[in-house]
């Protein structure tokens, strides 16, 4: 299934390592303002999500069948999207990048980024 959540870093929990689906836990050094987009795409540029949290956040938890072991991804914050907006997610639009946070490769069932 598709799981995406944002919140404070102290309360962040990701799916367990006994899961069969790959997951990502990101903890930022500072809190992001409400409305600051968080965006994840793979190395081919395919979008996994573009999300606009309605509250301040310092962590992101994501799990999806689209995360694959050995694949590389890029995480961004900020920027803008032209997609249709529903339930915090942008769909089928073009993402104009904000700040690149990191590039990473999925190596374990849970990947944690600090």
C-alpha positions in Angstrom: 0.0 0.0 0.0 0.9 3.7 0.0 1.8 5.3 3.3 2.9 9.0 3.6 3.0 11.0 6.8 4.7 14.0 8.2 5.2 15.3 11.8 7.6 16.0 14.5 10.9 14.1 14.6 10.6 12.9 18.1 7.3 11.1 17.5 8.3 9.7 14.0 7.9 5.9 13.5 8.3 3.9 10.4 7.0 0.5 9.4 8.9 -2.3 11.1 11.8 -4.1 9.5 9.7 -7.3 9.2 7.6 -5.6 6.5 7.9 -6.9 3.0 7.6 -3.4 1.5 10.4 -0.9 1.5 10.1 2.3 3.6 11.8 5.6 4.1 12.1 7.7 7.2 13.5 11.2 6.9 14.4 13.4 9.9 15.3 17.0 9.1 17.6 19.1 11.3 15.1 21.9 11.5 11.3 22.0 11.2 9.8 22.9 7.8 7.0 25.4 7.7 3.5 24.3 6.9 2.9 24.3 3.2 6.5 23.6 2.3 6.4 20.9 -0.4 8.3 17.6 0.1 9.0 15.7 -3.2 10.5 12.4 -4.0 11.5 11.1 -7.4 13.5 8.2 -8.8 16.6 8.5 -10.9 14.6 8.5 -14.1 12.6 11.5 -12.8 9.4 9.6 -12.1 7.5 11.1 -9.2 6.7 9.0 -6.2 5.0 11.9 -4.4 4.8 15.7 -4.1 3.2 16.5 -0.8 2.1 19.8 0.9 1.8 19.3 4.6 -0.8 21.5 6.3 1.3 21.7 9.5 5.0 22.2 10.4 7.0 19.0 10.1 10.4 17.7 10.8 10.0 14.1 9.7 8.6 12.2 6.7 7.6 8.6 6.6 6.9 7.0 3.3 6.3 3.4 2.2 5.2 2.2 -1.3 5.5 -0.7 -3.7 7.3 1.8 -5.9 10.3 1.9 -3.6 12.8 -0.8 -4.9 16.0 -2.2 -3.5 19.0 -0.9 -5.4 17.1 2.0 -7.0 18.3 5.6 -6.4 16.0 8.5 -5.4 16.3 12.3 -4.9 14.4 14.1 -2.1 13.6 17.8 -2.4 11.8 20.4 -0.2 10.2 23.6 -1.3 9.5 24.4 -4.9 6.1 24.3 -6.6 3.8 22.0 -8.6 1.3 22.5 -11.3 -0.6 19.3 -10.6 -4.1 18.9 -9.3 -4.2 19.1 -5.5 -6.2 16.7 -3.3 -5.7 15.6 0.3 -2.2 17.2 0.4 -0.9 15.4 -2.7 -0.2 16.9 -6.1 -1.0 14.6 -9.0 -0.1 14.7 -12.7 1.7 18.0 -12.7 5.2 19.4 -13.2 7.4 19.9 -10.1 9.7 22.9 -10.1 12.5 21.9 -7.7 13.1 23.7 -4.5 16.1 22.6 -2.4 17.7 19.2 -3.0 18.0 17.5 0.3 19.8 14.3 -0.7 20.3 11.5 -3.2 20.1 8.0 -1.7 19.8 4.3 -2.7 17.4 1.8 -1.1 19.6 -0.9 0.5 17.5 -2.2 3.4 13.8 -2.7 4.0 13.9 0.6 6.0 16.1 3.5 4.8 16.6 6.3 7.4 18.0 9.7 6.4 19.1 12.3 9.0 
